[in-house]
Amino acid sequence: PAANEGVTGAQVHRLLQQLSTQFSCVLVDTAAGLGEPTLAALEVTDEVVAVSTMDVASVRSLRREVDLLTQLDLMPAGRTCVLNLADRQSGMKVKDVEPVIGFPVDVVIPRSSTVQLAANHGRPLMLRKRRGGPFVKAIRSLMARLQPTAPTPDSKHRRMEVA
């Protein structure tokens, strides 16, 4: 973690440029907030996956970040909105979230005790014999949205930023 503090936006930008020459798709999972490394990654991003949990603070934070990125002209046209850890006990519904963030929710990932159990046992949930369930279905839906399309002559890759 201490080494992460020294990472500059220029280093992130250079790294993403190098990776894009080697891979058709580069996925970047950033820390919360809009620090210099995140903003540098957004400068070369084709798609954003905006993630929020279903609580008022997270939803409002997402809205502020999207507004700021739009003002800075760093919000790419490709955008997927994901609600993570969704459950009925949160007191919010998807229809409550969408007006606040200003765009539709694309994928709802439900809270699931099987996720924590799988992680604690070191067994990937997606590889279990019983692959059903709402969590796995939601993850597959997100994966389908993020599948890179066949490269065109003009673009060798697609970069995605996870906010």
VOBA-1610 file (N, C-alpha, C; in pm, whole numbers, padded with zeros to 5 digits, always signed):
BEGIN
Pro+00081-00123+00000Pro+00000+00000+00000Pro+00085+00128+00000Ala+00198+00127+00071Ala+00281+00247+00074Ala+00336+00280-00065Ala+00368+00179-00142Ala+00421+00201-00278Ala+00316+00265-00368Asn+00189+00237-00343Asn+00082+00294-00425Asn+00076+00445-00414Glu+00116+00499-00300Glu+00112+00643-00280Glu+00205+00716-00376Gly+00311+00649-00421Gly+00408+00714-00509Gly+00375+00703-00656Val+00267+00635-00693Val+00232+00618-00834Val+00175+00749-00888Thr+00230+00795-00997Thr+00187+00922-01057Thr+00090+00897-01173Gly+00020+01001-01209Gly-00069+00993-01323Gly+00006+00963-01452Ala+00124+01022-01466Ala+00205+00997-01586Ala+00245+00851-01596Gln+00278+00789-01484Gln+00315+00647-01485Gln+00196+00561-01524Val+00079+00593-01472Val-00043+00517-01506Val-00071+00532-01655His-00063+00653-01706His-00088+00678-01847His+00007+00598-01935Arg+00135+00602-01902Arg+00238+00529-01978Arg+00213+00378-01971Leu+00182+00327-01853Leu+00156+00184-01837Leu+00037+00140-01921Leu-00071+00216-01919Leu-00189+00180-01997Leu-00161+00184-02147Gln-00080+00277-02190Gln-00042+00281-02331Gln+00038+00156-02368Gln+00130+00114-02283Gln+00208-00007-02309Gln+00119-00130-02311Leu+00031-00142-02213Leu-00057-00258-02207Leu-00149-00266-02328Ser-00193-00151-02377Ser-00286-00151-02491Ser-00221-00202-02618Thr-00089-00200-02624Thr-00022-00255-02742Thr-00012-00406-02735Gln-00030-00462-02615Gln-00015-00606-02595Gln-00148-00680-02578Phe-00253-00609-02538Phe-00380-00674-02508Phe-00495-00603-02579Ser-00596-00680-02616Ser-00712-00621-02683Ser-00803-00549-02585Cys-00793-00582-02458Cys-00878-00520-02356Cys-00796-00503-02228Val-00798-00384-02173Val-00727-00356-02048Val-00832-00308-01948Leu-00847-00378-01839Leu-00944-00345-01736Leu-00869-00287-01616Val-00911-00169-01570Val-00844-00102-01460Val-00943-00085-01345Asp-00907-00138-01229Asp-00988-00123-01109Asp-00921-00016-01024Thr-00987+00098-01012Thr-00926+00210-00939Thr-00977+00216-00796Ala-00908+00294-00716Ala-00955+00322-00581Ala-01075+00416-00589Ala-01148+00425-00481Ala-01260+00519-00476Ala-01205+00661-00487Gly-01285+00748-00544Gly-01242+00887-00557Gly-01176+00912-00690Leu-01135+01036-00708Leu-01079+01079-00837Leu-00940+01139-00818Gly-00849+01057-00769Gly-00711+01101-00753Gly-00640+01110-00886Glu-00516+01157-00883Glu-00438+01177-01005Glu-00424+01049-01089Pro-00391+00933-01030Pro-00382+00811-01112Pro-00515+00774-01179Thr-00625+00792-01108Thr-00756+00761-01166Thr-00787+00854-01282Leu-00763+00983-01263Leu-00789+01079-01370Leu-00701+01050-01492Ala-00576+01010-01469Ala-00487+00976-01580Ala-00541+00855-01657Ala-00592+00757-01584Ala-00649+00639-01650Ala-00773+00677-01731Leu-00853+00768-01676Leu-00974+00810-01745Leu-00945+00884-01875Glu-00829+00947-01883Glu-00793+01018-02005Glu-00778+00925-02125Val-00749+00798-02100Val-00730+00702-02209Val-00834+00590-02205Thr-00948+00618-02144Thr-01051+00517-02124Thr-01160+00528-02230Asp-01203+00413-02279Asp-01313+00408-02374Asp-01446+00379-02306Glu-01441+00317-02189Glu-01563+00275-02121Glu-01543+00282-01971Val-01649+00322-01900Val-01647+00329-01755Val-01751+00234-01699Val-01713+00161-01596Val-01809+00083-01519Val-01821+00155-01386Ala-01933+00221-01367Ala-01958+00297-01245Ala-02028+00206-01145Val-01967+00190-01028Val-02018+00095-00928Val-02061+00171-00804Ser-02176+00134-00751Ser-02226+00191-00627Ser-02297+00081-00548Thr-02298+00098-00417Thr-02383+00013-00335Thr-02515+00087-00316Met-02612+00021-00258Met-02745+00080-00244Met-02760+00151-00110Asp-02677+00253-00090Asp-02695+00340+00026Asp-02684+00484-00024Val-02747+00574+00047Val-02758+00712+00003Val-02620+00774-00020Ala-02526+00753+00070Ala-02393+00814+00056Ala-02323+00767-00072Ser-02327+00638-00101Ser-02261+00586-00222Ser-02328+00635-00349Val-02459+00640-00349Val-02533+00684-00468Val-02504+00832-00495Arg-02506+00914-00392Arg-02476+01056-00410Arg-02331+01078-00454Ser-02241+01000-00398Ser-02100+01009-00436Ser-02082+00975-00584Leu-02150+00871-00629Leu-02142+00833-00770Leu-02192+00948-00857Arg-02302+01008-00820Arg-02357+01119-00898Arg-02257+01235-00904Arg-02195+01270-00792Arg-02097+01380-00790Arg-01978+01348-00881Glu-01930+01224-00875Glu-01815+01186-00958Glu-01850+01189-01106Val-01967+01139-01141Val-02009+01141-01282Val-02024+01285-01330Asp-02083+01371-01248Asp-02098+01512-01285Asp-01961+01577-01306Leu-01868+01551-01216Leu-01735+01610-01227Leu-01663+01559-01352Leu-01670+01429-01376Leu-01605+01373-01495Leu-01666+01429-01623Thr-01796+01452-01622Thr-01862+01512-01738Thr-01812+01655-01759Gln-01800+01732-01650Gln-01750+01870-01659Gln-01606+01873-01711Leu-01526+01775-01670Leu-01386+01769-01712Leu-01370+01705-01850Asp-01482+01664-01909Asp-01483+01595-02038Asp-01401+01465-02033Leu-01411+01396-01921Leu-01343+01267-01905Leu-01441+01150-01898Met-01570+01176-01913Met-01669+01069-01909Met-01687+01014-02049Pro-01638+00890-02071Pro-01652+00832-02205Pro-01797+00802-02239Ala-01824+00787-02366Ala-01960+00756-02411Ala-02004+00620-02360Gly-01911+00525-02351Gly-01944+00392-02301Gly-01951+00393-02150Arg-02069+00362-02097Arg-02085+00365-01952Arg-02179+00252-01910Thr-02137+00178-01808Thr-02219+00074-01749Thr-02233+00105-01601Cys-02355+00106-01553Cys-02378+00132-01411Cys-02413+00001-01340Val-02339-00026-01232Val-02358-00149-01155Val-02394-00114-01012Leu-02501-00173-00962Leu-02534-00165-00820Leu-02487-00295-00756Asn-02398-00284-00661Asn-02340-00400-00595Asn-02401-00417-00457Leu-02403-00540-00409Leu-02454-00574-00276Leu-02599-00529-00257Ala-02678-00544-00363Ala-02818-00503-00358Ala-02901-00603-00277Asp-02986-00550-00192Asp-03082-00634-00120Asp-03201-00551-00077Arg-03308-00618-00043Arg-03431-00550-00006Arg-03420-00479+00129Gln-03326-00520+00212Gln-03311-00460+00344Gln-03244-00323+00340Ser-03194-00280+00226Ser-03123-00152+00217Ser-03219-00033+00229Gly-03346-00055+00204Gly-03442+00054+00209Gly-03449+00132+00080Met-03372+00091-00019Met-03374+00157-00150Met-03405+00055-00259Lys-03460+00105-00367Lys-03485+00023-00484Lys-03412+00085-00602Val-03396+00006-00707Val-03330+00057-00828Val-03401+00182-00878Lys-03532+00183-00873Lys-03607+00299-00921Lys-03583+00422-00833Asp-03533+00405-00711Asp-03495+00518-00626Asp-03357+00570-00663Val-03270+00482-00709Val-03131+00517-00740Val-03120+00591-00872Glu-03189+00545-00973Glu-03173+00600-01108Glu-03197+00751-01119Pro-03301+00806-01057Pro-03318+00952-01066Pro-03205+01030-00999Val-03148+00975-00895Val-03039+01043-00825Val-02913+01045-00910Ile-02878+00931-00971Ile-02755+00926-01050Ile-02773+00985-01190Gly-02897+00991-01237Gly-02923+01056-01365Gly-02910+00968-01486Phe-02896+00838-01468Phe-02890+00745-01581Phe-02934+00607-01531Pro-02968+00517-01624Pro-03020+00387-01583Pro-02914+00296-01522Val-02959+00210-01433Val-02875+00104-01377Val-02878-00011-01476Asp-02761-00062-01512Asp-02751-00168-01612Asp-02746-00307-01551Val-02676-00321-01439Val-02659-00452-01376Val-02677-00437-01226Val-02758-00525-01169Val-02778-00528-01024Val-02719-00658-00971Ile-02618-00646-00886Ile-02553-00764-00828Ile-02605-00780-00686Pro-02677-00887-00661Pro-02737-00903-00528Pro-02635-00943-00422Arg-02664-00904-00300Arg-02585-00951-00186Arg-02605-01102-00176Ser-02497-01175-00150Ser-02507-01321-00146Ser-02409-01377-00044Ser-02459-01458+00046Ser-02370-01521+00145Ser-02278-01623+00079Thr-02315-01673-00037Thr-02230-01772-00105Thr-02099-01710-00154Val-02100-01578-00178Val-01978-01510-00222Val-01874-01514-00111Gln-01914-01477+00008Gln-01821-01477+00121Gln-01775-01619+00154Leu-01865-01715+00148Leu-01826-01854+00175Leu-01725-01903+00072Ala-01750-01873-00054Ala-01658-01917-00160Ala-01521-01854-00140Ala-01519-01725-00108Ala-01391-01656-00086Ala-01318-01715+00034Asn-01390-01740+00142Asn-01328-01794+00263Asn-01273-01935+00243His-01335-02010+00154His-01290-02147+00127His-01193-02153+00008Gly-01170-02041-00056Gly-01077-02038-00168Gly-01127-02111-00292Arg-01258-02114-00309Arg-01318-02182-00425Arg-01394-02080-00509Pro-01350-02055-00630Pro-01419-01958-00714Pro-01566-01994-00735Leu-01652-01901-00705Leu-01796-01924-00715Leu-01839-01955-00858Met-01774-01892-00954Met-01813-01911-01093Met-01777-02051-01145Leu-01691-02123-01073Leu-01648-02255-01119Leu-01714-02370-01043Arg-01805-02339-00953Arg-01872-02445-00878Arg-01962-02527-00969Lys-01992-02649-00926Lys-02078-02735-01007Lys-02216-02672-01024Arg-02270-02619-00915Arg-02399-02551-00925Arg-02372-02405-00957Arg-02386-02369-01082Arg-02349-02235-01127Arg-02467-02139-01131Gly-02581-02181-01083Gly-02697-02094-01090Gly-02698-01991-00980Gly-02810-01927-00967Gly-02828-01829-00862Gly-02819-01687-00915Pro-02882-01596-00845Pro-02888-01457-00890Pro-02752-01388-00898Phe-02660-01419-00804Phe-02528-01354-00808Phe-02453-01392-00934Val-02446-01521-00963Val-02373-01568-01081Val-02439-01514-01208Lys-02569-01510-01210Lys-02640-01457-01327Lys-02605-01309-01349Ala-02598-01232-01242Ala-02564-01090-01252Ala-02421-01071-01301Ile-02329-01151-01249Ile-02189-01141-01292Ile-02176-01177-01440Arg-02246-01279-01483Arg-02244-01316-01625Arg-02300-01204-01712Ser-02403-01137-01663Ser-02461-01025-01736Ser-02360-00912-01750Leu-02288-00882-01642Leu-02184-00780-01648Leu-02073-00821-01744Met-02032-00947-01739Met-01927-00995-01829Met-01970-00981-01975Ala-02095-01012-02003Ala-02145-01001-02140Ala-02141-00857-02190Arg-02172-00762-02101Arg-02168-00620-02139Arg-02027-00574-02169Leu-01929-00635-02102Leu-01791-00590-02115Leu-01710-00667-02218Gln-01771-00764-02285Gln-01699-00841-02385Gln-01648-00750-02494Pro-01517-00753-02519Pro-01464-00670-02628Pro-01521-00715-02761Thr-01548-00619-02844Thr-01593-00651-02979Thr-01470-00679-03064Ala-01493-00733-03179Ala-01380-00759-03270Ala-01312-00627-03302Pro-01181-00624-03297Pro-01110-00498-03324Pro-01133-00450-03467Thr-01147-00320-03480Thr-01159-00260-03612Thr-01019-00217-03655Pro-01000-00186-03781Pro-00867-00144-03824Pro-00817-00020-03749Asp-00909+00066-03703Asp-00870+00189-03634Asp-00835+00167-03487Ser-00889+00060-03425Ser-00862+00041-03283Ser-00817-00101-03255Lys-00708-00112-03182Lys-00654-00243-03150Lys-00708-00296-03019His-00772-00214-02942His-00813-00253-02808His-00928-00165-02759Arg-00985-00209-02646Arg-01080-00127-02571Arg-01030-00121-02429Arg-01025-00005-02374Arg-00988+00009-02234Arg-01113+00037-02154Met-01120-00016-02035Met-01233+00009-01947Met-01185+00052-01812Glu-01254+00148-01754Glu-01218+00199-01622Glu-01328+00160-01525Val-01290+00105-01414Val-01387+00072-01311Val-01380+00181-01207Ala-01491+00250-01195Ala-01493+00360-01099Ala-01555+00315-00970
//
